[in-house]
Amino acid sequence: MPLGELVDRGSAVSSFQLMVGSSTNTIPVILGDAKGRQATQLLIWAYYLMITGLVFSGTLPWPALLALLSLPKANRFIHTLHQ
């Protein structure tokens, strides 16, 4: 799953109250607000761990480590999930 899609799904956390009664089934709606935020955080961290693991196992080429350049933005997004 691309990181952009993770962020998009995570941004649904901010509109949680609007979606509860609708037919939208996003992570926060299915799991609840607090657990949805935790699941989104876990998915973001898992993305970076998978990229790193796949590069060191030889499955992905080393330029895939360039994805780690977006880590500061992901960290800021995770901090906004806790607000």
C-alpha positions as CSV (number, residue, x, y, z in Angstrom):
1,M,0.0,0.0,0.0
2,P,1.5,3.3,-1.0
3,L,2.3,5.8,1.8
4,G,-0.1,8.4,0.2
5,E,-3.0,6.0,0.6
6,L,-2.0,5.4,4.3
7,V,-2.1,9.1,4.9
8,D,-5.4,9.4,3.1
9,R,-6.9,6.7,5.2
10,G,-5.4,8.2,8.3
11,S,-6.8,11.7,7.5
12,A,-10.2,10.1,7.9
13,V,-9.5,10.2,11.6
14,S,-10.1,13.9,11.6
15,S,-13.6,13.5,10.1
16,F,-14.5,10.5,12.4
17,Q,-17.6,12.0,13.8
18,L,-19.0,12.8,10.4
19,M,-18.5,9.2,9.1
20,V,-19.8,7.2,12.1
21,G,-23.5,7.2,10.8
22,S,-22.6,6.9,7.1
23,S,-21.8,3.8,5.1
24,T,-18.1,4.7,5.0
25,N,-15.9,2.0,6.4
26,T,-12.5,3.5,7.1
27,I,-10.1,2.3,9.7
28,P,-11.2,4.8,12.3
29,V,-14.9,4.0,11.8
30,I,-14.4,0.3,12.0
31,L,-12.0,0.3,15.0
32,G,-13.1,3.4,16.8
33,D,-11.3,6.7,17.1
34,A,-8.5,5.8,19.5
35,K,-7.7,2.4,18.0
36,G,-8.0,3.8,14.5
37,R,-5.3,6.4,15.3
38,Q,-3.1,3.6,16.7
39,A,-3.7,1.4,13.7
40,T,-2.8,4.2,11.3
41,Q,0.4,4.9,13.2
42,L,1.3,1.2,13.1
43,L,0.7,1.1,9.3
44,I,2.9,4.1,8.7
45,W,5.8,2.7,10.9
46,A,5.3,-0.8,9.2
47,Y,5.8,0.8,5.8
48,Y,9.2,2.2,6.7
49,L,10.3,-1.1,8.4
50,M,9.2,-3.1,5.4
51,I,11.1,-0.9,3.0
52,T,14.2,-1.2,5.1
53,G,13.9,-4.9,5.6
54,L,13.2,-5.6,1.9
55,V,16.3,-3.6,0.9
56,F,18.6,-5.4,3.3
57,S,17.2,-8.7,2.3
58,G,18.0,-7.9,-1.3
59,T,14.4,-8.0,-2.5
60,L,14.3,-4.2,-3.3
61,P,17.3,-2.3,-4.8
62,W,19.1,0.2,-2.5
63,P,17.5,3.3,-4.1
64,A,14.3,2.2,-2.4
65,L,15.8,3.6,0.7
66,L,15.1,7.1,-0.7
67,A,11.6,6.5,0.7
68,L,13.1,7.1,4.1
69,L,13.5,10.8,3.1
70,S,9.8,11.2,3.8
71,L,10.2,9.9,7.4
72,P,10.3,13.4,9.0
73,K,6.9,14.2,7.3
74,A,5.5,10.9,8.5
75,N,6.7,11.6,12.0
76,R,5.0,15.0,12.0
77,F,1.8,13.4,10.7
78,I,1.9,10.8,13.5
79,H,2.3,13.6,16.0
80,T,-0.8,15.3,14.6
81,L,-2.7,12.0,15.2
82,H,-2.2,12.5,18.9
83,Q,-3.7,15.9,19.0
